[in-house]
């Protein structure tokens, strides 16, 4: 079971890094229009879209990716509690 938990935590960590790279790409002109930018966008936008529907931008600042990253941290914490501290729950 710990192998599955470790795999899920690793995938969340990698996705979080990809999400941060995608956020930083918005600071550079035409970075999101490149081939890599479009690929990363196709991975990140489906996850960010629900957050953008509920969290309006504050002027030019979009805080929905920050909330999305916080949700990933909570998911990782839940996986850690579920897979690595399961003996403490019973």
HELIX and SHEET records of a PDB file:
HELIX    1   1 UNK A    2  UNK A   25  1                                  24    
HELIX    2   2 UNK A   35  UNK A   54  1                                  20    
HELIX    3   3 UNK A   64  UNK A   84  1                                  21    
HELIX    4   4 UNK A   86  UNK A   89  1                                   4    
END                                                                             
